Amino acid sequence: MDMWLRRTIATVLLCAGLTSAPGVAPRAAEDLTLVVVGDSLSAGYGLAATDAFPAKLEAALRKHGYDIRVENAGVSGDTTAGGRARLGWAIGDNPDGVILELGANDALRGLDPENAYANLAAMLTLLADKKIPTLLAGMKAPPNMGEDYAREFDAMYRRLANEFDVEFYPFFLDGVAGTPSLNQDDGIHPTPAGVDVIVERVMPKVEALIDRIRQAKGQG
């Protein structure tokens, strides 16, 4: 086969979407919507809308070749009880997937981990009933709450992940918490650079969530 013919075939395949240009990942999912249900950490407290976690995650997914919209349903100050109360309208017309990031405010207020567990379990039950694949993002209790509280609170997320068989990212602020340059002046909320770290580290779990969505749709 001469060079001209090989190039012609390659061009036809590329235009038909059967191959991809060098260095460009093929699209793994089309026209999907993820909703991030969370608190100020994911909502983007103190940041421009384009620097919030959902916006940066969407941009990163598109760079990876995914045609996915990521909607921001975060509410600053929200507890697991607040998230439970608003989940129905927060997810709207049943998105393809949900990232659930709640619990930090429960820990900051010293609320009973069993109540947080019950709230998150109710949310995961609703999402399971609606057959919406979910990624659960965990949180860690602040050290001033004591070892017993931290042990019970931190273990709650893995317990939920096992019981509901969802994708699980143990600590939403992994690689960011405790690093001044990646946090705003309050030492709690991430800077744009901090959000970049979160997005990079959570990406494999988000891609696993997308795989679950595709399997549920019979595309896997």
N, C-alpha and C positions, 0 to 999 in steps of 0.2 A: 504493500500500500504506500503510494507516494505521499510526500509531505502535505501537498495541497488537499488531498482527500482526507487525511487524518485531521487536519485543521477544520475542514468543513464539518466532519462528523462531530468533533468536539464542540463546535459552535452551536450546532443543532441541539445537542444534548444539553448544553448550558441553558439555551433559551427555553427548552422544554422543562427545565428544573430537574433533570435527571443527574446532573453533576454540579459541581460548584467550582468557582474560580479559586486558584491557589490562595490559601490563607484565609478563606471565608468559610465559616462553618455552615453546613446545610441547615435549613430550618427544621427543627424537631417538633414544632407544634404551630398551628395556625389559628389566629383569631381567638385566642383564649384570654380570659379575664381572671386575675387573682385579686382578692380583697385582703388587705392587711387590717385586721381588727386588733387594735392595741391602745396603748397609752401614749404619753408624751415622747417616750423613747423612739417609737416608730412614727408618731404623728409629725415629728420635726419641730419640737419646741425650740424657740430661739433661732430657727433657721429659715431661710427662704424656702418656698415650696419646692423648688427644684433641687434643693439639697436634702430634703427629707428622705427617709429610707425607701418609701414606695417609689418615688421618682427615680432615685439612683439605682434601685433594683431593676426597674423597667429598662433604664438605659443600658445597664450591664447585660440584661437578658437579650436585648436587641443586638448588642455587640457580639453576643454568642450565637446569633442567628435565629432567635425565637421571636415570633410575632405575637407578643403578649402585652396586654395592658394591665398595669398594677394600680389599683385604686386605694386611696388613703382613707381608711375608716378608723383612724386613731383619734382619741379624745384625751387631751391632757388632763391629768388628775384622775383618770378612770381607774377603778378597782375591778376586781373580777366580778363583783356584784353589779357594778355599773355596766360592764360588758355583757353580762348575762341578760340584763334588762333590755338592752338595746340591740342584741344580736340579730333579731328578726329583721328589723328595718335596716340595720347596718349592711347586711349582705344583699339586700335588695332582691333582684330577680334571679336568685340562685347562680352565683358565679361558678366558674369551672373549678376553682380551688380557693382555699382560705389559709392565710398565715395568721395564727393566733398568738399574740404577744401581750400577755397580761399577767399581773401579779406583783410588779415592782411596788406599786402603791400600797398593796396589802402589807407587804413586808415593812415598808417604811413606817406604816402606822401600827405595826405590831398586831395585825388582825390574825385571828385563829387560822392556822394553815388548813384545818379541816373544813372550815367554811370556804376558803379559797378553792380547795379541792372540789367541794360540792358544786361550786359555781362553774368551774372549768369543766367538770364532768357533765353538767347539764348542757353546756355549750357544745361540747364534743358529741354528746348524744343527739342534739338537734342536727348538727352537721352530718352525722352518720345517717340519721333518718332521711335526710335530704340527699344522701349519697354524694356529698361534696368532699372530695379528698382534702386533707388538712395537714398542715405543718405546724406543730406545736413548738413554740420558742420558749425555753425555760428562763428562769431568773434565779439569782442567788440572794439570800437574805443578807443585809448589811451586818458586819461583825459586831456592832454594838447591841444586837438583839440577843446575843448569847448563843452558846454552842448548841443547846438543846433545841431552841427555836430554829436555828439555821439548819440543823440536821433534818428536822421534820419538814421544814418548808422546802428545802432543796430537793429532798427525795420525792416530794409530791409530784413533780413533773414527770420523772421517769415512771412512777407508778401509773400516771395517767396515760403516758405513751404506750406502756405495755398493755394496759387494759383496753385501750381503744385502737391499738395497732395503727397509729398515725406516724408520719414522718416526725422526727424529733431532733431539735437542735438544743442541746442542754443549757447553753447560757448565751442569751442574745447579745450581751456586751462583752463576749469573749475577745480578748486582745485589746479592749478599749478601757474597761473599768480600771481605775487606778493609774492611768497614764495621763498626766496633766495636759500634754500637748494634743491629746485626742478628745479632750472634754472641754466644755464651756466653763466659765468662771465658777459655776455652782458645783463643779466636780461630779456632776451626775449625768448631764445630758451631753451627747456626743457633738463634736464639731463636724463640719463637712468632711474633714479628713477621717474622723472617727467613723462616720457613716460609711465611708469607702471601705474601711477595714471590716465592718460588720457585713457589708454586701459581699465582699470577697470571701469571707470565711463561711457565710451561710449558703453561698451559691451551690455547692454540691447537694445540699439538702433540698434546695429549691428545684434543682434539676431532677432529683428523685421524686419530688412532688409532681412535677410535670409528667414524668413517666407514669405515675399512678393515674393521672388524669387521662392520658392517652390510652392506657389500658382499659379504664372505665368506659371510654368512648369507643373501644374496639379498634384503636389505631395502633396499639403496641405490638 
